[in-house]
Amino acid sequence: TALEVGTKGFPFVLLWSKPGIPGFLCIEPWHGLPDRVDGDHDLFTRPALKVLQPGESFTATHELTLFP
């Protein structure tokens, strides 16, 4: 079995796993970045954040394909 993860259109992809769970891998496509440890913790000053104006919309698609 194989899994194809489509991340087209996502500028960032976070990969992480959890110790003690063999074979576990989380794949998270992101359109922004978390605040820096030394940041001001203001949501609107985070790096690469996509801010929508009133009335604007945004759509993203995360595609997963499972192969036998």
C-alpha positions in Angstrom: 0.0 0.0 0.0 1.2 3.5 -0.8 -0.1 7.0 -0.2 0.4 10.0 -2.5 0.0 13.3 -0.8 -0.7 16.3 -3.0 0.7 19.6 -1.7 0.4 21.6 -4.9 -0.5 25.2 -4.0 0.7 25.0 -0.4 3.8 27.0 0.2 4.7 25.0 3.4 4.4 21.4 4.5 5.0 20.2 8.0 6.0 16.6 8.7 6.0 15.3 12.2 5.7 12.0 14.0 5.0 11.0 17.6 7.4 9.0 19.6 6.1 5.6 20.6 3.7 5.2 17.6 5.6 3.2 15.0 4.8 4.1 11.4 2.9 7.3 12.4 3.6 10.3 10.2 1.5 13.5 10.1 1.7 15.5 6.8 0.2 19.0 7.2 0.1 21.4 4.2 0.1 25.0 5.4 -0.6 28.4 4.0 1.1 30.3 6.9 3.7 29.8 9.6 3.3 29.8 13.4 4.6 32.7 15.4 8.3 32.8 16.3 9.2 32.1 19.9 10.5 35.6 20.2 7.5 37.0 18.2 4.9 39.4 19.4 2.2 36.7 19.3 -0.1 38.9 17.2 -2.0 36.7 14.7 -1.7 39.4 12.0 2.1 39.7 12.1 2.8 36.0 11.7 5.1 35.3 8.8 3.5 34.3 5.5 0.0 34.7 6.9 -2.8 35.0 4.3 -5.2 37.6 5.5 -8.6 37.9 3.7 -10.4 41.2 3.4 -14.2 41.4 4.2 -16.1 39.6 1.4 -13.0 37.7 0.1 -12.9 34.0 0.0 -10.1 31.4 -0.3 -10.2 27.8 -1.2 -7.5 25.1 -0.8 -7.6 21.5 -1.7 -5.5 18.8 -0.1 -5.5 15.6 -2.2 -4.7 12.2 -0.9 -4.6 9.1 -3.1 -4.3 5.6 -1.7 -2.7 2.9 -3.9 -3.2 -0.8 -3.1 
